[in-house]
Structures are given as structure tokens and as C-alpha cells.
Amino acid sequence: MKFEDNKAIYEQMADRLCDEIIAGTYKTDDRIPSVREYAVMLQVNTNTAVKSYELLAREGIIYIRRGLGYYVSDGAREQIMTARRKAFLSQTLPSLFREMELLGITLEEIGKEWAKPRRQ
């Protein structure tokens, strides 16, 4: 995983796990990789992975089963989606609209771009 400079690594790791939950890689009550497994997978210090898991546990996204590992909480996907939608609408969209206005991009142009096939 390539990390950005604008956000703490442990937060980016938490975002990645959230992405995987949204995508359905991990569903309610699925076991996620252990802290060590995830640290090795992403080539980061184990303490960084611990901080990431603690953040997600505080937010109620994951929970621990003592001796068994971390699991996805019930309603985690919906909770993540709600938080991300709120952030998109309050932070990303206003910035996007300002940029569109500065560049003279119309909603019709956006609609045409939206209709184009996208490569994954």
C-alpha cells in the first residue's frame, strides 16, 4: 500500500479496512486479519497496525473476541457509508463545486463524463 503524506498511516490503514468492509471483502462477524498479519501485509510497524485497530474498535467498526482476533461489527458497513457520505457532502462536494465554478465546468459536462464507461 502506498501511503499519502496528508494523513497518519494508522488512519489510512483504518480507511483501507473500511474500504474492504464496504466492498464486501469482510462482512458482519467475519474475522479480519490479525494485527500482525495486517502489519506484514502492508509493511508497517505492528504498533501502527495496533493503533489502526484500536481506532476502528473505538468507532464500533470492529470488535475483539479474546484469543480469537478481531471481527466486523454488526452494522459496520452502514456506519462507514453514513460517515463517508456525510464527509463527502460537507467537505468534498463544496470543494468540487468551487473548482467547477472556477473552471467553468457545467453540470451537463459532468453528466456526460458520468455516462462514459469507467475502467476499474
MODELLER restraints for C-alpha pairs under 7 A, 6 or more apart:
rsr = mdl.restraints
at = mdl.atoms
rsr.add(forms.Gaussian(group=physical.xy_distance, feature=features.Distance(at['CA:1:A'], at['CA:42:A']), mean=5.79, stdev=0.5))
rsr.add(forms.Gaussian(group=physical.xy_distance, feature=features.Distance(at['CA:3:A'], at['CA:9:A']), mean=6.59, stdev=0.5))
rsr.add(forms.Gaussian(group=physical.xy_distance, feature=features.Distance(at['CA:10:A'], at['CA:48:A']), mean=5.46, stdev=0.5))
rsr.add(forms.Gaussian(group=physical.xy_distance, feature=features.Distance(at['CA:10:A'], at['CA:49:A']), mean=6.26, stdev=0.5))
rsr.add(forms.Gaussian(group=physical.xy_distance, feature=features.Distance(at['CA:10:A'], at['CA:51:A']), mean=6.05, stdev=0.5))
rsr.add(forms.Gaussian(group=physical.xy_distance, feature=features.Distance(at['CA:10:A'], at['CA:52:A']), mean=4.65, stdev=0.5))
rsr.add(forms.Gaussian(group=physical.xy_distance, feature=features.Distance(at['CA:11:A'], at['CA:52:A']), mean=6.14, stdev=0.5))
rsr.add(forms.Gaussian(group=physical.xy_distance, feature=features.Distance(at['CA:13:A'], at['CA:52:A']), mean=6.19, stdev=0.5))
rsr.add(forms.Gaussian(group=physical.xy_distance, feature=features.Distance(at['CA:14:A'], at['CA:52:A']), mean=5.23, stdev=0.5))
rsr.add(forms.Gaussian(group=physical.xy_distance, feature=features.Distance(at['CA:14:A'], at['CA:53:A']), mean=6.99, stdev=0.5))
rsr.add(forms.Gaussian(group=physical.xy_distance, feature=features.Distance(at['CA:14:A'], at['CA:56:A']), mean=6.57, stdev=0.5))
rsr.add(forms.Gaussian(group=physical.xy_distance, feature=features.Distance(at['CA:18:A'], at['CA:80:A']), mean=6.82, stdev=0.5))
rsr.add(forms.Gaussian(group=physical.xy_distance, feature=features.Distance(at['CA:20:A'], at['CA:26:A']), mean=6.29, stdev=0.5))
rsr.add(forms.Gaussian(group=physical.xy_distance, feature=features.Distance(at['CA:21:A'], at['CA:27:A']), mean=6.27, stdev=0.5))
rsr.add(forms.Gaussian(group=physical.xy_distance, feature=features.Distance(at['CA:21:A'], at['CA:77:A']), mean=6.03, stdev=0.5))
rsr.add(forms.Gaussian(group=physical.xy_distance, feature=features.Distance(at['CA:22:A'], at['CA:77:A']), mean=5.47, stdev=0.5))
rsr.add(forms.Gaussian(group=physical.xy_distance, feature=features.Distance(at['CA:26:A'], at['CA:32:A']), mean=6.92, stdev=0.5))
rsr.add(forms.Gaussian(group=physical.xy_distance, feature=features.Distance(at['CA:27:A'], at['CA:72:A']), mean=6.41, stdev=0.5))
rsr.add(forms.Gaussian(group=physical.xy_distance, feature=features.Distance(at['CA:28:A'], at['CA:72:A']), mean=4.99, stdev=0.5))
rsr.add(forms.Gaussian(group=physical.xy_distance, feature=features.Distance(at['CA:28:A'], at['CA:73:A']), mean=5.62, stdev=0.5))
rsr.add(forms.Gaussian(group=physical.xy_distance, feature=features.Distance(at['CA:28:A'], at['CA:74:A']), mean=5.18, stdev=0.5))
rsr.add(forms.Gaussian(group=physical.xy_distance, feature=features.Distance(at['CA:29:A'], at['CA:71:A']), mean=5.33, stdev=0.5))
rsr.add(forms.Gaussian(group=physical.xy_distance, feature=features.Distance(at['CA:29:A'], at['CA:72:A']), mean=4.90, stdev=0.5))
rsr.add(forms.Gaussian(group=physical.xy_distance, feature=features.Distance(at['CA:29:A'], at['CA:73:A']), mean=6.06, stdev=0.5))
rsr.add(forms.Gaussian(group=physical.xy_distance, feature=features.Distance(at['CA:29:A'], at['CA:74:A']), mean=6.90, stdev=0.5))
rsr.add(forms.Gaussian(group=physical.xy_distance, feature=features.Distance(at['CA:30:A'], at['CA:71:A']), mean=5.36, stdev=0.5))
rsr.add(forms.Gaussian(group=physical.xy_distance, feature=features.Distance(at['CA:30:A'], at['CA:72:A']), mean=5.60, stdev=0.5))
rsr.add(forms.Gaussian(group=physical.xy_distance, feature=features.Distance(at['CA:31:A'], at['CA:69:A']), mean=6.91, stdev=0.5))
rsr.add(forms.Gaussian(group=physical.xy_distance, feature=features.Distance(at['CA:31:A'], at['CA:70:A']), mean=5.78, stdev=0.5))
rsr.add(forms.Gaussian(group=physical.xy_distance, feature=features.Distance(at['CA:31:A'], at['CA:71:A']), mean=4.34, stdev=0.5))
rsr.add(forms.Gaussian(group=physical.xy_distance, feature=features.Distance(at['CA:31:A'], at['CA:72:A']), mean=6.66, stdev=0.5))
rsr.add(forms.Gaussian(group=physical.xy_distance, feature=features.Distance(at['CA:32:A'], at['CA:70:A']), mean=5.84, stdev=0.5))
rsr.add(forms.Gaussian(group=physical.xy_distance, feature=features.Distance(at['CA:32:A'], at['CA:71:A']), mean=5.67, stdev=0.5))
rsr.add(forms.Gaussian(group=physical.xy_distance, feature=features.Distance(at['CA:34:A'], at['CA:69:A']), mean=6.18, stdev=0.5))
rsr.add(forms.Gaussian(group=physical.xy_distance, feature=features.Distance(at['CA:34:A'], at['CA:70:A']), mean=6.82, stdev=0.5))
rsr.add(forms.Gaussian(group=physical.xy_distance, feature=features.Distance(at['CA:35:A'], at['CA:46:A']), mean=6.68, stdev=0.5))
rsr.add(forms.Gaussian(group=physical.xy_distance, feature=features.Distance(at['CA:35:A'], at['CA:49:A']), mean=5.69, stdev=0.5))
rsr.add(forms.Gaussian(group=physical.xy_distance, feature=features.Distance(at['CA:35:A'], at['CA:50:A']), mean=6.07, stdev=0.5))
rsr.add(forms.Gaussian(group=physical.xy_distance, feature=features.Distance(at['CA:36:A'], at['CA:46:A']), mean=5.87, stdev=0.5))
rsr.add(forms.Gaussian(group=physical.xy_distance, feature=features.Distance(at['CA:38:A'], at['CA:49:A']), mean=6.89, stdev=0.5))
rsr.add(forms.Gaussian(group=physical.xy_distance, feature=features.Distance(at['CA:39:A'], at['CA:45:A']), mean=6.08, stdev=0.5))
rsr.add(forms.Gaussian(group=physical.xy_distance, feature=features.Distance(at['CA:39:A'], at['CA:46:A']), mean=5.31, stdev=0.5))
rsr.add(forms.Gaussian(group=physical.xy_distance, feature=features.Distance(at['CA:39:A'], at['CA:49:A']), mean=5.59, stdev=0.5))
rsr.add(forms.Gaussian(group=physical.xy_distance, feature=features.Distance(at['CA:56:A'], at['CA:62:A']), mean=5.80, stdev=0.5))
rsr.add(forms.Gaussian(group=physical.xy_distance, feature=features.Distance(at['CA:57:A'], at['CA:63:A']), mean=5.57, stdev=0.5))
rsr.add(forms.Gaussian(group=physical.xy_distance, feature=features.Distance(at['CA:60:A'], at['CA:73:A']), mean=6.63, stdev=0.5))
rsr.add(forms.Gaussian(group=physical.xy_distance, feature=features.Distance(at['CA:61:A'], at['CA:72:A']), mean=6.23, stdev=0.5))
rsr.add(forms.Gaussian(group=physical.xy_distance, feature=features.Distance(at['CA:61:A'], at['CA:73:A']), mean=5.38, stdev=0.5))
rsr.add(forms.Gaussian(group=physical.xy_distance, feature=features.Distance(at['CA:61:A'], at['CA:76:A']), mean=4.88, stdev=0.5))
rsr.add(forms.Gaussian(group=physical.xy_distance, feature=features.Distance(at['CA:62:A'], at['CA:70:A']), mean=6.41, stdev=0.5))
rsr.add(forms.Gaussian(group=physical.xy_distance, feature=features.Distance(at['CA:62:A'], at['CA:71:A']), mean=5.40, stdev=0.5))
rsr.add(forms.Gaussian(group=physical.xy_distance, feature=features.Distance(at['CA:62:A'], at['CA:72:A']), mean=4.48, stdev=0.5))
rsr.add(forms.Gaussian(group=physical.xy_distance, feature=features.Distance(at['CA:62:A'], at['CA:73:A']), mean=4.87, stdev=0.5))
rsr.add(forms.Gaussian(group=physical.xy_distance, feature=features.Distance(at['CA:63:A'], at['CA:70:A']), mean=5.54, stdev=0.5))
rsr.add(forms.Gaussian(group=physical.xy_distance, feature=features.Distance(at['CA:63:A'], at['CA:71:A']), mean=5.39, stdev=0.5))
rsr.add(forms.Gaussian(group=physical.xy_distance, feature=features.Distance(at['CA:63:A'], at['CA:72:A']), mean=6.44, stdev=0.5))
rsr.add(forms.Gaussian(group=physical.xy_distance, feature=features.Distance(at['CA:63:A'], at['CA:73:A']), mean=6.07, stdev=0.5))
rsr.add(forms.Gaussian(group=physical.xy_distance, feature=features.Distance(at['CA:64:A'], at['CA:70:A']), mean=4.39, stdev=0.5))
rsr.add(forms.Gaussian(group=physical.xy_distance, feature=features.Distance(at['CA:64:A'], at['CA:71:A']), mean=6.17, stdev=0.5))
